[in-house]
């Protein structure tokens, strides 16, 4: 079986595992698999030996850990896509899938505003890194646009000194302030500082994190509300972009983005909802079963709850219906098939999970504004 490599793989990271799941989901449609290359084996010298030994068809390079020592020239003629790095990596002249940090920050602003705060605050990562800086700047800018006071905590360096300053900072925040922490580890630090400062959460302050790492969020006191980033979709997009590059459809620099998926409400914002876990499970079931004919009614049966309940919670958390999510996954598959000129149009409905060709034609035109034949003609030129 042909393989691609996922370079700088961290088996301990929940986000990386979700990206891997998305990569596998996309590759499964073309009979390929992915080989993880753990961090110790992804340095230039050891990776060169790995490339020679495994002879992959392409590579996806994980960049969320600050990886910046594997430029495209290192891979020679081997197709490579960079995942979750800064947009300017290697001069921006690469094929990349990047996180829309601005969208995440705007989502955080919207969520905290629903708590009716007296003011807002944002706490960034202990070091200056691109993803945290973007979230901080966007959140502060959105606050200024709405004339909502916003306090920024900026302190790096020594961990103990940073924490002491953080304790003093939270002790001075006005009551009912909503705090946006740029990831879950920062949010956990904020919650600990609040406890040391004698500030009650969610009574005095509300705290919201990013990434929704279960071991962190469920281990906090109170439990941490967090924005779930769509890491699974990030992996899917990276694999899709790599396959298109391997097929010669992508030349020059290219960008695909992924953003937030939903918010898991827990104790730190005073809105714990047990049903959020059902929504996360529902999305996983949809992405793995939509192209096999999964229907909205089937989903409720698999989750052991009423269809009305899952529809309400799904729309509340994600912003659209279960059927919309099913259709989106199917249409992603349709676009992938349309990019392959060897796949006849009449074979696409069944391969994408649509019950009939008419159902596909209707959904496609509503979403894309053209027919399948027209879209293929425009995108294969």
C-alpha positions as CSV (number, residue, x, y, z in Angstrom):
1,X,0.0,0.0,0.0
2,X,1.3,3.5,-0.9
3,X,2.1,5.7,2.0
4,X,2.7,9.3,3.0
5,X,4.7,10.4,6.0
6,X,3.3,12.5,8.9
7,X,6.5,14.2,10.1
8,X,7.0,15.4,13.7
9,X,4.2,13.3,15.1
10,X,3.6,13.4,18.8
11,X,1.6,10.4,20.1
12,X,0.9,12.2,23.4
13,X,-0.9,15.2,21.8
14,X,-4.7,15.0,21.4
15,X,-4.6,17.6,18.6
16,X,-2.0,15.5,16.7
17,X,-4.1,12.4,17.1
18,X,-7.1,14.2,15.7
19,X,-5.1,15.5,12.7
20,X,-3.9,12.0,12.1
21,X,-7.6,10.8,12.0
22,X,-8.4,13.4,9.4
23,X,-5.4,12.5,7.3
24,X,-6.4,8.8,7.4
25,X,-10.1,9.7,6.5
26,X,-9.0,11.5,3.3
27,X,-6.4,8.9,2.3
28,X,-8.9,6.0,2.8
29,X,-10.8,7.3,-0.3
30,X,-7.8,6.6,-2.5
31,X,-6.4,3.4,-0.9
32,X,-3.4,5.0,0.8
33,X,-2.2,5.1,4.4
34,X,-0.1,7.4,6.6
35,X,3.1,6.5,8.5
36,X,3.8,8.7,11.5
37,X,7.4,9.9,12.1
38,X,7.8,10.8,15.8
39,X,9.6,13.9,16.8
40,X,13.0,12.3,17.6
41,X,13.1,10.9,14.1
42,X,12.0,14.0,12.3
43,X,15.3,16.0,12.5
44,X,17.1,16.5,9.2
45,X,19.7,13.8,9.5
46,X,17.5,11.0,10.8
47,X,14.6,12.0,8.5
48,X,16.8,11.7,5.4
49,X,17.4,8.1,6.3
50,X,13.7,7.6,6.9
51,X,12.8,9.0,3.5
52,X,15.3,6.7,1.8
53,X,14.1,3.6,3.7
54,X,10.3,4.1,3.4
55,X,10.2,5.8,-0.1
56,X,6.9,7.6,0.6
57,X,4.8,9.3,-2.1
58,X,4.6,12.5,-0.1
59,X,5.0,14.2,3.3
60,X,2.9,16.2,5.7
61,X,5.1,18.2,8.1
62,X,3.6,19.2,11.5
63,X,4.6,22.8,12.4
64,X,2.6,23.5,15.6
65,X,5.7,22.8,17.7
66,X,7.7,25.6,15.9
67,X,9.3,23.3,13.4
68,X,11.2,25.5,11.0
69,X,14.2,23.4,9.9
70,X,12.7,21.3,7.2
71,X,12.4,23.6,4.1
72,X,10.9,22.3,0.9
73,X,14.4,21.9,-0.7
74,X,15.2,19.3,1.9
75,X,12.6,17.0,0.3
76,X,13.8,17.4,-3.2
77,X,11.1,16.4,-5.7
78,X,9.0,14.7,-3.0
79,X,5.6,16.6,-2.6
80,X,5.3,18.2,0.9
81,X,2.6,20.1,2.7
82,X,3.1,22.0,5.9
83,X,0.4,21.8,8.6
84,X,-0.5,24.3,11.3
85,X,2.5,26.7,11.1
86,X,2.7,30.4,10.7
87,X,1.6,31.8,7.3
88,X,5.0,33.3,6.6
89,X,6.9,30.0,7.1
90,X,9.7,29.7,4.4
91,X,8.6,33.0,2.9
92,X,5.0,31.8,2.4
93,X,6.1,30.1,-0.8
94,X,4.8,26.6,0.2
95,X,1.7,24.6,0.3
96,X,0.2,25.0,3.8
97,X,-2.8,24.3,5.9
98,X,-3.0,27.0,8.7
99,X,-5.3,27.6,11.6
100,X,-7.6,30.7,11.4
101,X,-6.6,32.1,14.8
102,X,-8.5,35.3,14.2
103,X,-11.8,33.3,13.8
104,X,-11.1,31.5,17.1
105,X,-10.5,34.8,18.9
106,X,-13.6,36.3,17.4
107,X,-15.5,33.3,18.6
108,X,-14.1,33.6,22.1
109,X,-15.2,37.2,22.2
110,X,-18.7,36.3,21.2
111,X,-18.9,33.5,23.8
112,X,-17.7,35.7,26.7
113,X,-20.0,38.5,25.7
114,X,-22.9,36.2,26.3
115,X,-21.9,36.1,30.0
116,X,-22.7,39.8,30.2
117,X,-19.2,40.8,31.4
118,X,-18.3,44.1,33.0
119,X,-15.1,44.0,31.0
120,X,-12.9,41.5,29.2
121,X,-9.3,40.4,29.5
122,X,-6.8,38.2,27.5
123,X,-3.8,36.2,28.7
124,X,-1.3,34.9,26.1
125,X,1.4,32.2,26.1
126,X,4.4,32.7,28.3
127,X,6.6,33.2,25.2
128,X,5.9,35.4,22.1
129,X,4.6,32.9,19.5
130,X,2.7,33.6,16.3
131,X,-0.6,31.8,17.2
132,X,-1.0,33.4,20.6
133,X,-0.1,36.9,19.4
134,X,-2.7,36.7,16.6
135,X,-5.4,35.5,19.1
136,X,-4.5,38.3,21.6
137,X,-4.5,41.0,19.0
138,X,-7.8,40.0,17.3
139,X,-9.6,39.6,20.7
140,X,-8.4,43.1,21.8
141,X,-9.3,44.6,18.5
142,X,-12.8,43.1,18.6
143,X,-13.2,44.6,22.1
144,X,-12.2,48.0,20.9
145,X,-14.6,47.8,18.1
146,X,-17.5,47.4,20.6
147,X,-16.1,49.8,23.2
148,X,-15.7,47.0,25.7
149,X,-12.8,47.6,28.1
150,X,-10.1,44.9,27.7
151,X,-7.1,44.2,29.9
152,X,-4.1,42.4,28.5
153,X,-1.7,40.4,30.5
154,X,1.8,40.4,29.1
155,X,4.6,38.7,31.0
156,X,7.0,36.0,29.9
157,X,10.3,34.8,31.2
158,X,10.7,32.9,34.5
159,X,7.6,30.8,35.3
160,X,7.5,31.7,39.0
161,X,7.8,35.4,38.4
162,X,5.1,35.2,35.7
163,X,2.8,33.4,38.0
164,X,3.3,35.9,40.8
165,X,2.4,38.7,38.5
166,X,-0.6,36.8,37.2
167,X,-1.9,36.4,40.7
168,X,-1.6,40.2,41.3
169,X,-3.2,40.9,37.9
170,X,-6.3,38.7,38.4
171,X,-6.7,40.1,41.9
172,X,-7.2,43.6,40.4
173,X,-9.7,42.6,37.7
174,X,-13.2,44.0,38.1
175,X,-15.9,41.6,39.1
176,X,-17.7,39.8,36.2
177,X,-14.7,40.1,34.0
178,X,-14.5,37.5,31.2
179,X,-10.9,36.2,30.6
180,X,-9.8,34.7,27.3
181,X,-6.7,32.5,27.6
182,X,-5.1,31.7,24.3
183,X,-4.9,27.9,25.0
184,X,-5.9,25.5,27.7
185,X,-2.6,25.4,29.5
186,X,-2.7,29.2,29.9
187,X,-6.3,28.9,31.1
188,X,-5.3,26.3,33.7
189,X,-2.6,28.7,34.9
190,X,-5.2,31.5,35.1
191,X,-7.6,29.3,37.2
192,X,-4.8,28.5,39.6
193,X,-3.9,32.2,39.9
194,X,-7.5,33.0,40.6
195,X,-7.6,30.5,43.4
196,X,-4.4,31.9,44.9
197,X,-5.8,35.4,44.6
198,X,-9.1,34.4,46.3
199,X,-11.1,35.2,43.1
200,X,-14.1,32.8,42.6
201,X,-14.6,31.3,39.2
202,X,-17.3,31.6,37.7
203,X,-18.6,33.8,40.5
204,X,-16.2,36.7,40.2
205,X,-14.5,35.9,36.9
206,X,-15.2,33.8,33.8
207,X,-12.4,31.9,32.1
208,X,-12.4,30.4,28.6
209,X,-9.5,28.4,27.0
210,X,-8.8,27.0,23.5
211,X,-8.1,23.4,22.3
212,X,-10.4,21.5,24.6
213,X,-7.8,19.1,25.8
214,X,-9.9,16.7,28.0
215,X,-7.1,15.9,30.5
216,X,-6.6,19.6,31.1
217,X,-10.1,20.9,31.0
218,X,-11.6,18.1,33.1
219,X,-8.7,18.3,35.6
220,X,-9.2,22.0,36.4
221,X,-11.2,23.3,39.3
222,X,-13.7,24.4,38.2
223,X,-13.7,22.4,35.0
224,X,-12.6,24.6,32.0
225,X,-14.8,25.8,29.2
226,X,-12.9,25.6,25.9
227,X,-13.1,26.2,22.2
228,X,-12.6,23.0,20.2
229,X,-10.4,23.6,17.2
230,X,-11.2,21.5,14.2
231,X,-8.0,19.5,14.1
232,X,-9.5,16.6,12.4
233,X,-10.5,18.8,9.5
234,X,-7.0,20.2,9.5
235,X,-5.6,16.8,8.9
236,X,-8.2,16.1,6.2
237,X,-7.3,19.4,4.4
238,X,-3.6,18.7,4.6
239,X,-4.0,15.2,3.0
240,X,-6.3,16.6,0.4
241,X,-3.9,19.4,-0.5
242,X,-1.0,16.9,-0.7
243,X,-2.9,14.5,-3.0
244,X,-3.7,17.4,-5.3
245,X,-0.1,18.3,-5.4
246,X,0.9,14.8,-6.1
247,X,-1.5,14.8,-9.0
248,X,0.0,18.0,-10.4
249,X,-3.1,20.0,-9.7
250,X,-1.3,22.4,-7.3
251,X,1.7,24.5,-8.3
252,X,3.2,27.4,-6.5
253,X,2.1,28.5,-3.0
254,X,-1.3,27.5,-1.8
255,X,-3.2,28.0,1.5
256,X,-6.1,26.2,3.1
257,X,-7.4,27.1,6.5
258,X,-9.2,25.5,9.4
259,X,-11.0,27.1,12.3
260,X,-12.9,26.5,15.5
261,X,-15.5,23.7,15.5
262,X,-17.6,24.3,18.6
263,X,-17.4,25.4,22.3
264,X,-17.5,22.9,25.1
265,X,-19.2,24.7,28.0
266,X,-18.0,23.7,31.5
267,X,-17.9,25.2,35.0
268,X,-15.4,28.1,34.3
269,X,-18.0,30.1,32.4
270,X,-20.9,28.9,34.5
271,X,-22.6,27.0,31.7
272,X,-21.7,23.4,32.0
273,X,-23.7,21.3,29.5
274,X,-23.3,17.5,29.5
275,X,-24.7,17.3,26.0
276,X,-21.6,18.9,24.5
277,X,-19.9,15.5,24.6
278,X,-22.7,14.1,22.5
279,X,-22.1,16.8,19.9
280,X,-18.4,15.9,19.7
281,X,-19.3,12.2,19.3
282,X,-21.9,13.1,16.7
283,X,-19.3,15.0,14.6
284,X,-17.0,12.0,14.8
285,X,-19.8,9.6,13.7
286,X,-20.8,12.0,10.8
287,X,-17.3,12.3,9.4
288,X,-16.8,8.6,9.4
289,X,-20.2,7.6,8.2
290,X,-21.7,10.4,6.0
291,X,-20.3,8.9,2.8
292,X,-21.6,5.5,3.7
293,X,-25.2,6.8,3.7
294,X,-25.6,7.9,7.3
295,X,-28.9,9.8,7.9
296,X,-29.8,12.3,10.7
297,X,-32.2,9.7,12.2
298,X,-29.4,7.1,12.3
299,X,-27.2,9.4,14.3
300,X,-29.7,9.8,17.1
301,X,-30.0,6.0,17.4
302,X,-26.2,5.5,17.6
303,X,-25.9,8.1,20.3
304,X,-28.9,6.8,22.3
305,X,-30.8,10.0,22.5
306,X,-33.7,11.7,20.8
307,X,-33.3,13.3,17.4
308,X,-34.7,16.5,18.6
309,X,-32.2,16.7,21.5
310,X,-29.2,16.1,19.3
311,X,-30.5,18.6,16.7
312,X,-30.9,21.3,19.4
313,X,-27.5,20.8,21.0
314,X,-25.8,20.4,17.6
315,X,-27.2,23.7,16.3
316,X,-26.4,25.5,19.6
317,X,-22.8,24.3,19.7
318,X,-21.9,24.2,16.0
319,X,-24.2,26.8,14.5
320,X,-25.9,24.6,11.9
321,X,-28.0,21.4,11.7
322,X,-27.0,17.7,11.7
323,X,-28.1,17.5,8.1
324,X,-25.9,20.5,7.1
325,X,-22.9,18.7,8.6
326,X,-23.7,15.5,6.8
327,X,-24.0,17.3,3.5
328,X,-20.8,19.2,4.1
329,X,-18.8,16.0,4.6
330,X,-20.4,14.4,1.5
331,X,-19.7,17.5,-0.7
332,X,-16.1,17.5,0.4
333,X,-15.9,14.0,-0.9
334,X,-17.7,15.0,-4.1
335,X,-15.1,17.8,-4.8
336,X,-12.3,15.3,-4.3
337,X,-13.9,12.9,-6.8
338,X,-14.5,15.7,-9.3
339,X,-10.8,16.6,-9.2
340,X,-10.1,13.1,-10.5
341,X,-11.0,13.1,-14.2
342,X,-10.9,9.2,-14.3
343,X,-14.0,9.1,-12.0
344,X,-17.2,9.2,-14.1
345,X,-19.9,11.6,-12.9
346,X,-22.5,8.8,-12.6
347,X,-20.3,7.0,-10.1
348,X,-20.0,10.0,-7.7
349,X,-23.4,9.9,-5.9
350,X,-22.9,6.4,-4.5
351,X,-19.2,7.0,-3.5
352,X,-20.2,10.2,-1.6
353,X,-23.2,8.7,0.2
354,X,-26.0,10.5,-1.6
355,X,-29.1,8.3,-2.0
356,X,-29.7,9.5,-5.6
357,X,-28.0,11.4,-8.4
358,X,-30.9,14.0,-8.2
359,X,-30.2,14.6,-4.5
360,X,-26.5,15.2,-5.2
361,X,-27.3,17.6,-8.1
362,X,-29.7,19.6,-5.9
363,X,-27.3,19.8,-2.9
364,X,-24.3,20.7,-5.2
365,X,-26.1,23.5,-7.0
366,X,-27.4,25.0,-3.8
367,X,-23.9,25.0,-2.2
368,X,-21.7,25.7,-5.3
369,X,-24.0,27.5,-7.6
370,X,-23.2,25.3,-10.6
371,X,-23.5,21.7,-11.9
372,X,-21.0,19.0,-11.3
373,X,-19.9,19.0,-14.9
374,X,-19.4,22.8,-14.9
375,X,-17.4,22.7,-11.7
376,X,-15.1,19.9,-13.1
377,X,-14.6,21.7,-16.3
378,X,-13.5,24.9,-14.5
379,X,-11.2,23.2,-12.0
380,X,-9.5,20.8,-14.4
381,X,-8.3,23.4,-16.9
